[in-house]
Amino acid sequence: MTKPTIIPQKFTFEKPTIKNATGKVVSHEISISIDIDAFKADKSEIKKDLTAIFAEVLEYFD
């Protein structure tokens, strides 16, 4: 009997730091990595979780 291997999906999003002509930072770097088990993932739950996580991050910067 073979044992199946489940390979999670990995999503990576990156935005580099952007500086203007004088060297002042206009937009800071952001790097996000998300690992999801594709067989057990519930799209609506993932959306809720990510929304909550980003809401917390935004509160941190306010």
Predicted model as a PDB file, atoms N, CA, C, CB and O in Angstrom, pLDDT in the B-factor column:
MODEL        1                                                                  
ATOM      1  N   MET A   1       0.848  -1.175   0.000  1.00 54.00           N  
ATOM      2  CA  MET A   1       0.000   0.000   0.000  1.00 54.00           C  
ATOM      3  C   MET A   1       0.895   1.241   0.000  1.00 54.00           C  
ATOM      4  CB  MET A   1      -0.965  -0.003   1.226  1.00 54.00           C  
ATOM      5  O   MET A   1       1.833   1.340   0.792  1.00 54.00           O  
ATOM      6  N   THR A   2       0.598   2.174  -0.887  1.00 62.00           N  
ATOM      7  CA  THR A   2       1.388   3.398  -0.946  1.00 62.00           C  
ATOM      8  C   THR A   2       0.803   4.455  -0.024  1.00 62.00           C  
ATOM      9  CB  THR A   2       1.459   3.927  -2.382  1.00 62.00           C  
ATOM     10  O   THR A   2      -0.405   4.504   0.211  1.00 62.00           O  
ATOM     11  N   LYS A   3       1.670   5.282   0.483  1.00 66.00           N  
ATOM     12  CA  LYS A   3       1.246   6.369   1.357  1.00 66.00           C  
ATOM     13  C   LYS A   3       1.373   7.679   0.580  1.00 66.00           C  
ATOM     14  CB  LYS A   3       2.095   6.406   2.678  1.00 66.00           C  
ATOM     15  O   LYS A   3       2.477   8.071   0.202  1.00 66.00           O  
ATOM     16  N   PRO A   4       0.251   8.354   0.340  1.00 63.00           N  
ATOM     17  CA  PRO A   4       0.338   9.610  -0.417  1.00 63.00           C  
ATOM     18  C   PRO A   4       1.034  10.703   0.382  1.00 63.00           C  
ATOM     19  CB  PRO A   4      -1.056  10.080  -0.824  1.00 63.00           C  
ATOM     20  O   PRO A   4       0.923  10.760   1.607  1.00 63.00           O  
ATOM     21  N   THR A   5       1.734  11.547  -0.308  1.00 64.00           N  
ATOM     22  CA  THR A   5       2.408  12.677   0.313  1.00 64.00           C  
ATOM     23  C   THR A   5       1.640  13.946  -0.038  1.00 64.00           C  
ATOM     24  CB  THR A   5       3.896  12.772  -0.147  1.00 64.00           C  
ATOM     25  O   THR A   5       1.345  14.203  -1.205  1.00 64.00           O  
ATOM     26  N   ILE A   6       1.324  14.730   0.979  1.00 61.00           N  
ATOM     27  CA  ILE A   6       0.616  15.982   0.763  1.00 61.00           C  
ATOM     28  C   ILE A   6       1.633  17.113   0.788  1.00 61.00           C  
ATOM     29  CB  ILE A   6      -0.496  16.200   1.837  1.00 61.00           C  
ATOM     30  O   ILE A   6       2.343  17.315   1.773  1.00 61.00           O  
ATOM     31  N   ILE A   7       1.686  17.830  -0.300  1.00 63.00           N  
ATOM     32  CA  ILE A   7       2.612  18.957  -0.412  1.00 63.00           C  
ATOM     33  C   ILE A   7       1.815  20.249  -0.259  1.00 63.00           C  
ATOM     34  CB  ILE A   7       3.385  18.929  -1.780  1.00 63.00           C  
ATOM     35  O   ILE A   7       0.946  20.540  -1.080  1.00 63.00           O  
ATOM     36  N   PRO A   8       2.102  21.019   0.777  1.00 72.00           N  
ATOM     37  CA  PRO A   8       1.355  22.264   0.961  1.00 72.00           C  
ATOM     38  C   PRO A   8       1.676  23.277  -0.133  1.00 72.00           C  
ATOM     39  CB  PRO A   8       1.660  22.866   2.330  1.00 72.00           C  
ATOM     40  O   PRO A   8       2.746  23.244  -0.741  1.00 72.00           O  
ATOM     41  N   GLN A   9       0.740  24.160  -0.364  1.00 84.00           N  
ATOM     42  CA  GLN A   9       0.954  25.234  -1.329  1.00 84.00           C  
ATOM     43  C   GLN A   9       1.615  26.390  -0.605  1.00 84.00           C  
ATOM     44  CB  GLN A   9      -0.384  25.680  -1.998  1.00 84.00           C  
ATOM     45  O   GLN A   9       1.277  26.693   0.539  1.00 84.00           O  
ATOM     46  N   LYS A  10       2.553  27.029  -1.270  1.00 85.00           N  
ATOM     47  CA  LYS A  10       3.242  28.168  -0.681  1.00 85.00           C  
ATOM     48  C   LYS A  10       3.086  29.360  -1.609  1.00 85.00           C  
ATOM     49  CB  LYS A  10       4.743  27.852  -0.425  1.00 85.00           C  
ATOM     50  O   LYS A  10       3.372  29.281  -2.804  1.00 85.00           O  
ATOM     51  N   PHE A  11       2.625  30.471  -1.031  1.00 83.00           N  
ATOM     52  CA  PHE A  11       2.458  31.704  -1.776  1.00 83.00           C  
ATOM     53  C   PHE A  11       3.394  32.740  -1.168  1.00 83.00           C  
ATOM     54  CB  PHE A  11       0.971  32.191  -1.755  1.00 83.00           C  
ATOM     55  O   PHE A  11       3.429  32.916   0.050  1.00 83.00           O  
ATOM     56  N   THR A  12       4.142  33.417  -2.009  1.00 88.00           N  
ATOM     57  CA  THR A  12       5.045  34.460  -1.539  1.00 88.00           C  
ATOM     58  C   THR A  12       4.768  35.746  -2.317  1.00 88.00           C  
ATOM     59  CB  THR A  12       6.533  34.023  -1.695  1.00 88.00           C  
ATOM     60  O   THR A  12       4.715  35.751  -3.547  1.00 88.00           O  
ATOM     61  N   PHE A  13       4.594  36.826  -1.573  1.00 86.00           N  
ATOM     62  CA  PHE A  13       4.358  38.134  -2.172  1.00 86.00           C  
ATOM     63  C   PHE A  13       5.444  39.075  -1.660  1.00 86.00           C  
ATOM     64  CB  PHE A  13       2.919  38.677  -1.833  1.00 86.00           C  
ATOM     65  O   PHE A  13       5.701  39.146  -0.458  1.00 86.00           O  
ATOM     66  N   GLU A  14       6.070  39.789  -2.574  1.00 89.00           N  
ATOM     67  CA  GLU A  14       7.127  40.718  -2.175  1.00 89.00           C  
ATOM     68  C   GLU A  14       6.972  42.047  -2.914  1.00 89.00           C  
ATOM     69  CB  GLU A  14       8.522  40.107  -2.451  1.00 89.00           C  
ATOM     70  O   GLU A  14       6.658  42.084  -4.104  1.00 89.00           O  
ATOM     71  N   LYS A  15       7.200  43.135  -2.176  1.00 90.00           N  
ATOM     72  CA  LYS A  15       7.200  44.468  -2.753  1.00 90.00           C  
ATOM     73  C   LYS A  15       8.482  45.141  -2.267  1.00 90.00           C  
ATOM     74  CB  LYS A  15       5.903  45.293  -2.348  1.00 90.00           C  
ATOM     75  O   LYS A  15       8.688  45.254  -1.059  1.00 90.00           O  
ATOM     76  N   PRO A  16       9.336  45.584  -3.164  1.00 92.00           N  
ATOM     77  CA  PRO A  16      10.609  46.181  -2.741  1.00 92.00           C  
ATOM     78  C   PRO A  16      10.430  47.579  -2.160  1.00 92.00           C  
ATOM     79  CB  PRO A  16      11.572  46.240  -3.914  1.00 92.00           C  
ATOM     80  O   PRO A  16       9.395  48.218  -2.351  1.00 92.00           O  
ATOM     81  N   THR A  17      11.456  48.043  -1.445  1.00 94.00           N  
ATOM     82  CA  THR A  17      11.480  49.421  -0.962  1.00 94.00           C  
ATOM     83  C   THR A  17      11.631  50.345  -2.163  1.00 94.00           C  
ATOM     84  CB  THR A  17      12.636  49.645   0.070  1.00 94.00           C  
ATOM     85  O   THR A  17      12.448  50.101  -3.050  1.00 94.00           O  
ATOM     86  N   ILE A  18      10.837  51.404  -2.179  1.00 94.00           N  
ATOM     87  CA  ILE A  18      10.904  52.373  -3.274  1.00 94.00           C  
ATOM     88  C   ILE A  18      11.360  53.708  -2.689  1.00 94.00           C  
ATOM     89  CB  ILE A  18       9.512  52.516  -4.006  1.00 94.00           C  
ATOM     90  O   ILE A  18      10.796  54.203  -1.713  1.00 94.00           O  
ATOM     91  N   LYS A  19      12.398  54.280  -3.309  1.00 96.00           N  
ATOM     92  CA  LYS A  19      12.933  55.571  -2.874  1.00 96.00           C  
ATOM     93  C   LYS A  19      12.771  56.591  -3.992  1.00 96.00           C  
ATOM     94  CB  LYS A  19      14.424  55.447  -2.463  1.00 96.00           C  
ATOM     95  O   LYS A  19      12.766  56.238  -5.171  1.00 96.00           O  
ATOM     96  N   ASN A  20      12.637  57.864  -3.609  1.00 96.00           N  
ATOM     97  CA  ASN A  20      12.548  58.918  -4.616  1.00 96.00           C  
ATOM     98  C   ASN A  20      13.959  59.336  -5.040  1.00 96.00           C  
ATOM     99  CB  ASN A  20      11.749  60.140  -4.071  1.00 96.00           C  
ATOM    100  O   ASN A  20      14.942  58.739  -4.598  1.00 96.00           O  
ATOM    101  N   ALA A  21      14.058  60.338  -5.877  1.00 95.00           N  
ATOM    102  CA  ALA A  21      15.347  60.776  -6.426  1.00 95.00           C  
ATOM    103  C   ALA A  21      16.319  61.269  -5.363  1.00 95.00           C  
ATOM    104  CB  ALA A  21      15.124  61.867  -7.434  1.00 95.00           C  
ATOM    105  O   ALA A  21      17.531  61.220  -5.571  1.00 95.00           O  
ATOM    106  N   THR A  22      15.805  61.746  -4.218  1.00 95.00           N  
ATOM    107  CA  THR A  22      16.689  62.247  -3.165  1.00 95.00           C  
ATOM    108  C   THR A  22      17.054  61.164  -2.151  1.00 95.00           C  
ATOM    109  CB  THR A  22      16.033  63.414  -2.452  1.00 95.00           C  
ATOM    110  O   THR A  22      17.783  61.428  -1.194  1.00 95.00           O  
ATOM    111  N   GLY A  23      16.548  59.947  -2.358  1.00 94.00           N  
ATOM    112  CA  GLY A  23      16.883  58.847  -1.467  1.00 94.00           C  
ATOM    113  C   GLY A  23      15.904  58.635  -0.318  1.00 94.00           C  
ATOM    114  O   GLY A  23      16.097  57.747   0.513  1.00 94.00           O  
ATOM    115  N   LYS A  24      14.851  59.453  -0.273  1.00 96.00           N  
ATOM    116  CA  LYS A  24      13.845  59.304   0.779  1.00 96.00           C  
ATOM    117  C   LYS A  24      12.934  58.124   0.444  1.00 96.00           C  
ATOM    118  CB  LYS A  24      13.014  60.613   0.946  1.00 96.00           C  
ATOM    119  O   LYS A  24      12.499  57.968  -0.697  1.00 96.00           O  
ATOM    120  N   VAL A  25      12.651  57.296   1.451  1.00 95.00           N  
ATOM    121  CA  VAL A  25      11.806  56.124   1.246  1.00 95.00           C  
ATOM    122  C   VAL A  25      10.361  56.569   1.015  1.00 95.00           C  
ATOM    123  CB  VAL A  25      11.896  55.159   2.460  1.00 95.00           C  
ATOM    124  O   VAL A  25       9.769  57.261   1.843  1.00 95.00           O  
ATOM    125  N   VAL A  26       9.813  56.160  -0.123  1.00 94.00           N  
ATOM    126  CA  VAL A  26       8.441  56.476  -0.480  1.00 94.00           C  
ATOM    127  C   VAL A  26       7.517  55.332  -0.063  1.00 94.00           C  
ATOM    128  CB  VAL A  26       8.323  56.750  -1.992  1.00 94.00           C  
ATOM    129  O   VAL A  26       6.390  55.561   0.374  1.00 94.00           O  
ATOM    130  N   SER A  27       8.003  54.106  -0.203  1.00 91.00           N  
ATOM    131  CA  SER A  27       7.221  52.923   0.131  1.00 91.00           C  
ATOM    132  C   SER A  27       8.177  51.860   0.678  1.00 91.00           C  
ATOM    133  CB  SER A  27       6.431  52.392  -1.118  1.00 91.00           C  
ATOM    134  O   SER A  27       9.188  51.544   0.051  1.00 91.00           O  
ATOM    135  N   HIS A  28       7.850  51.316   1.842  1.00 89.00           N  
ATOM    136  CA  HIS A  28       8.721  50.323   2.479  1.00 89.00           C  
ATOM    137  C   HIS A  28       8.513  48.924   1.906  1.00 89.00           C  
ATOM    138  CB  HIS A  28       8.478  50.301   3.981  1.00 89.00           C  
ATOM    139  O   HIS A  28       7.462  48.610   1.347  1.00 89.00           O  
ATOM    140  N   GLU A  29       9.540  48.098   2.060  1.00 90.00           N  
ATOM    141  CA  GLU A  29       9.486  46.718   1.584  1.00 90.00           C  
ATOM    142  C   GLU A  29       8.473  45.912   2.388  1.00 90.00           C  
ATOM    143  CB  GLU A  29      10.874  46.064   1.667  1.00 90.00           C  
ATOM    144  O   GLU A  29       8.353  46.076   3.602  1.00 90.00           O  
ATOM    145  N   ILE A  30       7.749  45.040   1.695  1.00 87.00           N  
ATOM    146  CA  ILE A  30       6.833  44.107   2.346  1.00 87.00           C  
ATOM    147  C   ILE A  30       7.094  42.726   1.758  1.00 87.00           C  
ATOM    148  CB  ILE A  30       5.328  44.539   2.154  1.00 87.00           C  
ATOM    149  O   ILE A  30       7.188  42.569   0.541  1.00 87.00           O  
ATOM    150  N   SER A  31       7.210  41.737   2.620  1.00 88.00           N  
ATOM    151  CA  SER A  31       7.406  40.364   2.183  1.00 88.00           C  
ATOM    152  C   SER A  31       6.470  39.470   2.989  1.00 88.00           C  
ATOM    153  CB  SER A  31       8.897  39.921   2.351  1.00 88.00           C  
ATOM    154  O   SER A  31       6.501  39.468   4.219  1.00 88.00           O  
ATOM    155  N   ILE A  32       5.638  38.712   2.280  1.00 86.00           N  
ATOM    156  CA  ILE A  32       4.648  37.856   2.932  1.00 86.00           C  
ATOM    157  C   ILE A  32       4.771  36.450   2.357  1.00 86.00           C  
ATOM    158  CB  ILE A  32       3.199  38.415   2.740  1.00 86.00           C  
ATOM    159  O   ILE A  32       4.867  36.272   1.143  1.00 86.00           O  
ATOM    160  N   SER A  33       4.766  35.462   3.234  1.00 86.00           N  
ATOM    161  CA  SER A  33       4.811  34.073   2.801  1.00 86.00           C  
ATOM    162  C   SER A  33       3.694  33.305   3.508  1.00 86.00           C  
ATOM    163  CB  SER A  33       6.207  33.436   3.098  1.00 86.00           C  
ATOM    164  O   SER A  33       3.553  33.383   4.729  1.00 86.00           O  
ATOM    165  N   ILE A  34       2.900  32.564   2.729  1.00 86.00           N  
ATOM    166  CA  ILE A  34       1.759  31.836   3.271  1.00 86.00           C  
ATOM    167  C   ILE A  34       1.854  30.377   2.826  1.00 86.00           C  
ATOM    168  CB  ILE A  34       0.411  32.477   2.809  1.00 86.00           C  
ATOM    169  O   ILE A  34       1.988  30.094   1.636  1.00 86.00           O  
ATOM    170  N   ASP A  35       1.784  29.459   3.782  1.00 87.00           N  
ATOM    171  CA  ASP A  35       1.759  28.023   3.490  1.00 87.00           C  
ATOM    172  C   ASP A  35       0.366  27.494   3.792  1.00 87.00           C  
ATOM    173  CB  ASP A  35       2.841  27.253   4.320  1.00 87.00           C  
ATOM    174  O   ASP A  35      -0.177  27.726   4.873  1.00 87.00           O  
ATOM    175  N   ILE A  36      -0.211  26.780   2.828  1.00 86.00           N  
ATOM    176  CA  ILE A  36      -1.562  26.253   2.984  1.00 86.00           C  
ATOM    177  C   ILE A  36      -1.591  24.784   2.580  1.00 86.00           C  
ATOM    178  CB  ILE A  36      -2.572  27.070   2.142  1.00 86.00           C  
ATOM    179  O   ILE A  36      -1.020  24.410   1.555  1.00 86.00           O  
ATOM    180  N   ASP A  37      -2.249  23.955   3.374  1.00 81.00           N  
ATOM    181  CA  ASP A  37      -2.464  22.562   3.010  1.00 81.00           C  
ATOM    182  C   ASP A  37      -3.618  22.545   2.009  1.00 81.00           C  
ATOM    183  CB  ASP A  37      -2.770  21.659   4.279  1.00 81.00           C  
ATOM    184  O   ASP A  37      -4.769  22.766   2.385  1.00 81.00           O  
ATOM    185  N   ALA A  38      -3.320  22.292   0.770  1.00 74.00           N  
ATOM    186  CA  ALA A  38      -4.305  22.399  -0.306  1.00 74.00           C  
ATOM    187  C   ALA A  38      -5.478  21.431  -0.142  1.00 74.00           C  
ATOM    188  CB  ALA A  38      -3.633  22.155  -1.635  1.00 74.00           C  
ATOM    189  O   ALA A  38      -6.573  21.710  -0.630  1.00 74.00           O  
ATOM    190  N   PHE A  39      -5.271  20.310   0.529  1.00 75.00           N  
ATOM    191  CA  PHE A  39      -6.340  19.329   0.683  1.00 75.00           C  
ATOM    192  C   PHE A  39      -7.282  19.655   1.836  1.00 75.00           C  
ATOM    193  CB  PHE A  39      -5.750  17.960   0.888  1.00 75.00           C  
ATOM    194  O   PHE A  39      -8.426  19.200   1.847  1.00 75.00           O  
ATOM    195  N   LYS A  40      -6.818  20.430   2.795  1.00 80.00           N  
ATOM    196  CA  LYS A  40      -7.631  20.737   3.965  1.00 80.00           C  
ATOM    197  C   LYS A  40      -8.088  22.194   4.003  1.00 80.00           C  
ATOM    198  CB  LYS A  40      -6.860  20.418   5.217  1.00 80.00           C  
ATOM    199  O   LYS A  40      -8.790  22.602   4.929  1.00 80.00           O  
ATOM    200  N   ALA A  41      -7.699  22.965   3.016  1.00 80.00           N  
ATOM    201  CA  ALA A  41      -7.970  24.405   3.023  1.00 80.00           C  
ATOM    202  C   ALA A  41      -9.446  24.704   2.760  1.00 80.00           C  
ATOM    203  CB  ALA A  41      -7.105  25.109   1.978  1.00 80.00           C  
ATOM    204  O   ALA A  41     -10.067  24.118   1.874  1.00 80.00           O  
ATOM    205  N   ASP A  42      -9.987  25.626   3.548  1.00 86.00           N  
ATOM    206  CA  ASP A  42     -11.337  26.131   3.353  1.00 86.00           C  
ATOM    207  C   ASP A  42     -11.174  27.593   2.937  1.00 86.00           C  
ATOM    208  CB  ASP A  42     -12.236  25.972   4.665  1.00 86.00           C  
ATOM    209  O   ASP A  42     -10.767  28.434   3.739  1.00 86.00           O  
ATOM    210  N   LYS A  43     -11.490  27.879   1.701  1.00 85.00           N  
ATOM    211  CA  LYS A  43     -11.237  29.202   1.116  1.00 85.00           C  
ATOM    212  C   LYS A  43     -11.826  30.333   1.960  1.00 85.00           C  
ATOM    213  CB  LYS A  43     -11.811  29.266  -0.292  1.00 85.00           C  
ATOM    214  O   LYS A  43     -11.161  31.345   2.184  1.00 85.00           O  
ATOM    215  N   SER A  44     -13.054  30.173   2.425  1.00 90.00           N  
ATOM    216  CA  SER A  44     -13.684  31.255   3.194  1.00 90.00           C  
ATOM    217  C   SER A  44     -13.006  31.446   4.552  1.00 90.00           C  
ATOM    218  CB  SER A  44     -15.178  30.964   3.394  1.00 90.00           C  
ATOM    219  O   SER A  44     -12.885  32.576   5.025  1.00 90.00           O  
ATOM    220  N   GLU A  45     -12.566  30.366   5.180  1.00 89.00           N  
ATOM    221  CA  GLU A  45     -11.855  30.475   6.466  1.00 89.00           C  
ATOM    222  C   GLU A  45     -10.488  31.130   6.287  1.00 89.00           C  
ATOM    223  CB  GLU A  45     -11.688  29.085   7.109  1.00 89.00           C  
ATOM    224  O   GLU A  45     -10.067  31.944   7.109  1.00 89.00           O  
ATOM    225  N   ILE A  46      -9.808  30.771   5.220  1.00 87.00           N  
ATOM    226  CA  ILE A  46      -8.504  31.388   4.937  1.00 87.00           C  
ATOM    227  C   ILE A  46      -8.677  32.888   4.737  1.00 87.00           C  
ATOM    228  CB  ILE A  46      -7.845  30.748   3.682  1.00 87.00           C  
ATOM    229  O   ILE A  46      -7.883  33.682   5.243  1.00 87.00           O  
ATOM    230  N   LYS A  47      -9.713  33.276   4.000  1.00 90.00           N  
ATOM    231  CA  LYS A  47      -9.975  34.698   3.755  1.00 90.00           C  
ATOM    232  C   LYS A  47     -10.235  35.433   5.070  1.00 90.00           C  
ATOM    233  CB  LYS A  47     -11.178  34.871   2.801  1.00 90.00           C  
ATOM    234  O   LYS A  47      -9.720  36.532   5.275  1.00 90.00           O  
ATOM    235  N   LYS A  48     -11.029  34.836   5.961  1.00 93.00           N  
ATOM    236  CA  LYS A  48     -11.314  35.449   7.267  1.00 93.00           C  
ATOM    237  C   LYS A  48     -10.036  35.591   8.089  1.00 93.00           C  
ATOM    238  CB  LYS A  48     -12.352  34.611   8.044  1.00 93.00           C  
ATOM    239  O   LYS A  48      -9.782  36.635   8.689  1.00 93.00           O  
ATOM    240  N   ASP A  49      -9.234  34.522   8.108  1.00 90.00           N  
ATOM    241  CA  ASP A  49      -7.991  34.550   8.883  1.00 90.00           C  
ATOM    242  C   ASP A  49      -7.030  35.612   8.368  1.00 90.00           C  
ATOM    243  CB  ASP A  49      -7.317  33.184   8.849  1.00 90.00           C  
ATOM    244  O   ASP A  49      -6.444  36.357   9.153  1.00 90.00           O  
ATOM    245  N   LEU A  50      -6.867  35.682   7.049  1.00 89.00           N  
ATOM    246  CA  LEU A  50      -5.953  36.678   6.484  1.00 89.00           C  
ATOM    247  C   LEU A  50      -6.455  38.097   6.727  1.00 89.00           C  
ATOM    248  CB  LEU A  50      -5.770  36.440   4.983  1.00 89.00           C  
ATOM    249  O   LEU A  50      -5.662  39.000   6.994  1.00 89.00           O  
ATOM    250  N   THR A  51      -7.755  38.296   6.637  1.00 93.00           N  
ATOM    251  CA  THR A  51      -8.334  39.610   6.913  1.00 93.00           C  
ATOM    252  C   THR A  51      -8.038  40.023   8.349  1.00 93.00           C  
ATOM    253  CB  THR A  51      -9.855  39.601   6.660  1.00 93.00           C  
ATOM    254  O   THR A  51      -7.664  41.168   8.601  1.00 93.00           O  
ATOM    255  N   ALA A  52      -8.203  39.104   9.286  1.00 93.00           N  
ATOM    256  CA  ALA A  52      -7.926  39.394  10.699  1.00 93.00           C  
ATOM    257  C   ALA A  52      -6.452  39.694  10.932  1.00 93.00           C  
ATOM    258  CB  ALA A  52      -8.358  38.220  11.578  1.00 93.00           C  
ATOM    259  O   ALA A  52      -6.112  40.613  11.677  1.00 93.00           O  
ATOM    260  N   ILE A  53      -5.585  38.927  10.300  1.00 90.00           N  
ATOM    261  CA  ILE A  53      -4.142  39.136  10.460  1.00 90.00           C  
ATOM    262  C   ILE A  53      -3.742  40.516   9.939  1.00 90.00           C  
ATOM    263  CB  ILE A  53      -3.347  38.032   9.721  1.00 90.00           C  
ATOM    264  O   ILE A  53      -3.013  41.247  10.610  1.00 90.00           O  
ATOM    265  N   PHE A  54      -4.218  40.874   8.746  1.00 88.00           N  
ATOM    266  CA  PHE A  54      -3.847  42.167   8.174  1.00 88.00           C  
ATOM    267  C   PHE A  54      -4.466  43.316   8.948  1.00 88.00           C  
ATOM    268  CB  PHE A  54      -4.269  42.240   6.717  1.00 88.00           C  
ATOM    269  O   PHE A  54      -3.870  44.391   9.023  1.00 88.00           O  
ATOM    270  N   ALA A  55      -5.639  43.123   9.523  1.00 92.00           N  
ATOM    271  CA  ALA A  55      -6.242  44.162  10.352  1.00 92.00           C  
ATOM    272  C   ALA A  55      -5.360  44.435  11.585  1.00 92.00           C  
ATOM    273  CB  ALA A  55      -7.676  43.745  10.785  1.00 92.00           C  
ATOM    274  O   ALA A  55      -5.176  45.586  11.979  1.00 92.00           O  
ATOM    275  N   GLU A  56      -4.825  43.371  12.180  1.00 90.00           N  
ATOM    276  CA  GLU A  56      -3.918  43.528  13.328  1.00 90.00           C  
ATOM    277  C   GLU A  56      -2.655  44.259  12.922  1.00 90.00           C  
ATOM    278  CB  GLU A  56      -3.561  42.162  13.929  1.00 90.00           C  
ATOM    279  O   GLU A  56      -2.171  45.124  13.651  1.00 90.00           O  
ATOM    280  N   VAL A  57      -2.118  43.915  11.759  1.00 85.00           N  
ATOM    281  CA  VAL A  57      -0.889  44.563  11.279  1.00 85.00           C  
ATOM    282  C   VAL A  57      -1.147  46.059  11.067  1.00 85.00           C  
ATOM    283  CB  VAL A  57      -0.391  43.898   9.952  1.00 85.00           C  
ATOM    284  O   VAL A  57      -0.326  46.890  11.455  1.00 85.00           O  
ATOM    285  N   LEU A  58      -2.272  46.396  10.461  1.00 85.00           N  
ATOM    286  CA  LEU A  58      -2.586  47.805  10.218  1.00 85.00           C  
ATOM    287  C   LEU A  58      -2.783  48.576  11.522  1.00 85.00           C  
ATOM    288  CB  LEU A  58      -3.838  47.923   9.355  1.00 85.00           C  
ATOM    289  O   LEU A  58      -2.396  49.742  11.606  1.00 85.00           O  
ATOM    290  N   GLU A  59      -3.372  47.953  12.535  1.00 87.00           N  
ATOM    291  CA  GLU A  59      -3.532  48.593  13.833  1.00 87.00           C  
ATOM    292  C   GLU A  59      -2.181  48.902  14.451  1.00 87.00           C  
ATOM    293  CB  GLU A  59      -4.351  47.710  14.769  1.00 87.00           C  
ATOM    294  O   GLU A  59      -2.019  49.924  15.117  1.00 87.00           O  
ATOM    295  N   TYR A  60      -1.226  48.037  14.237  1.00 82.00           N  
ATOM    296  CA  TYR A  60       0.126  48.219  14.780  1.00 82.00           C  
ATOM    297  C   TYR A  60       0.758  49.509  14.251  1.00 82.00           C  
ATOM    298  CB  TYR A  60       1.018  47.008  14.426  1.00 82.00           C  
ATOM    299  O   TYR A  60       1.480  50.193  14.977  1.00 82.00           O  
ATOM    300  N   PHE A  61       0.485  49.837  12.987  1.00 77.00           N  
ATOM    301  CA  PHE A  61       1.113  50.994  12.361  1.00 77.00           C  
ATOM    302  C   PHE A  61       0.324  52.285  12.541  1.00 77.00           C  
ATOM    303  CB  PHE A  61       1.304  50.730  10.903  1.00 77.00           C  
ATOM    304  O   PHE A  61       0.818  53.354  12.182  1.00 77.00           O  
ATOM    305  N   ASP A  62      -0.884  52.217  13.085  1.00 72.00           N  
ATOM    306  CA  ASP A  62      -1.677  53.441  13.310  1.00 72.00           C  
ATOM    307  C   ASP A  62      -1.210  54.198  14.515  1.00 72.00           C  
ATOM    308  CB  ASP A  62      -3.140  53.109  13.469  1.00 72.00           C  
ATOM    309  O   ASP A  62      -1.768  55.246  14.840  1.00 72.00           O  
TER     310      ASP A  62                                                      
ENDMDL                                                                          
END                                                                             
